[in-house]
Amino acid sequence: MEKKFYNGVVHQDGDGDLGISFPDFPGCISIGENIHELGKNAIEALQMHIDGMVEDGMVIPDPTDMKSKPDDVIFLMQVSVKV
């Protein structure tokens, strides 16, 4: 297994809940009521997404450099990737 770091972009809705999306994995998202819960849920969601891709024989992309907008909050999430 290899450890990789992927960018996650944090969003906040009008009710104060937090969400995160992963530009390298369209459709992979997670939510949390606070930053700690979001971090835990984000790692779990990203790991499950990648594990599913591996099971389906899909290619796992290398992490890409991200060009962020001034208001973006970026997390780096570490996951294990089967090589």
Backbone torsions as a table, in degrees:
resi	resn	phi	psi	omega
1	MET	NA	144.3	179.5
2	GLU	-117.9	139.5	176.5
3	LYS	-90.3	132.2	176.7
4	LYS	-132.6	154.6	177.8
5	PHE	-113.7	126.4	178.4
6	TYR	-117.6	147.8	177.8
7	ASN	-78.1	138.6	170.9
8	GLY	-125.7	136.5	180.0
9	VAL	-102.2	123.2	-177.5
10	VAL	-89.2	136.0	178.5
11	HIS	-125.8	153.1	174.7
12	GLN	-127.5	131.4	179.3
13	ASP	-88.9	177.6	-177.3
14	GLY	-63.9	-22.1	-179.8
15	ASP	-89.3	-2.7	179.0
16	GLY	96.1	-10.6	177.3
17	ASP	-67.6	151.5	-179.2
18	LEU	-106.8	147.1	175.5
19	GLY	-133.3	159.8	177.5
20	ILE	-140.3	141.7	175.8
21	SER	-129.0	157.8	-175.5
22	PHE	-120.7	106.4	-176.7
23	PRO	-56.5	-30.4	178.9
24	ASP	-76.3	-13.5	-177.9
25	PHE	-133.9	78.7	179.8
26	PRO	-53.5	134.2	179.5
27	GLY	92.8	-11.5	177.7
28	CYS	-90.9	112.4	-178.3
29	ILE	-138.0	164.7	174.4
30	SER	-153.9	166.8	-179.8
31	ILE	-136.7	165.8	174.9
32	GLY	-164.2	154.2	179.4
33	GLU	-78.0	-23.2	177.9
34	ASN	-145.4	174.9	-172.9
35	ILE	-65.7	-34.2	179.8
36	HIS	-68.4	-45.8	178.0
37	GLU	-64.5	-39.8	179.0
38	LEU	-61.0	-45.3	179.7
39	GLY	-60.4	-46.0	178.7
40	LYS	-62.2	-47.7	-178.9
41	ASN	-66.7	-35.2	-178.7
42	ALA	-65.9	-44.9	178.8
43	ILE	-61.5	-44.4	179.6
44	GLU	-61.8	-45.6	-178.9
45	ALA	-64.7	-44.0	-178.8
46	LEU	-66.2	-42.5	179.4
47	GLN	-63.0	-43.1	178.8
48	MET	-64.0	-40.3	179.6
49	HIS	-62.2	-47.1	-179.4
50	ILE	-66.3	-43.3	178.4
51	ASP	-58.5	-40.4	177.5
52	GLY	-64.3	-40.2	177.7
53	MET	-63.6	-41.4	178.9
54	VAL	-62.9	-46.0	178.9
55	GLU	-58.7	-35.2	-179.4
56	ASP	-84.9	1.8	178.3
57	GLY	75.9	18.8	-179.4
58	MET	-83.7	155.0	177.6
59	VAL	-79.7	132.1	177.3
60	ILE	-89.4	123.0	-178.1
61	PRO	-70.3	149.2	170.4
62	ASP	-70.6	150.9	177.0
63	PRO	-60.1	137.6	178.9
64	THR	-102.0	152.2	171.8
65	ASP	-68.2	143.9	-176.1
66	MET	-115.9	132.6	172.8
67	LYS	-94.9	111.0	-177.0
68	SER	-98.0	157.3	174.0
69	LYS	-85.2	159.0	-176.3
70	PRO	-55.7	-31.9	-177.2
71	ASP	-92.2	-3.1	-178.3
72	ASP	-70.8	142.2	170.1
73	VAL	-109.9	123.6	-174.3
74	ILE	-112.1	131.8	171.4
75	PHE	-108.7	144.3	168.0
76	LEU	-101.2	122.2	-178.3
77	MET	-109.8	127.4	179.2
78	GLN	-94.5	130.3	176.9
79	VAL	-135.6	161.8	176.1
80	SER	-95.9	134.3	-178.6
81	VAL	-124.1	127.5	176.0
82	LYS	-73.0	131.2	-179.8
83	VAL	-112.6	NA	NA
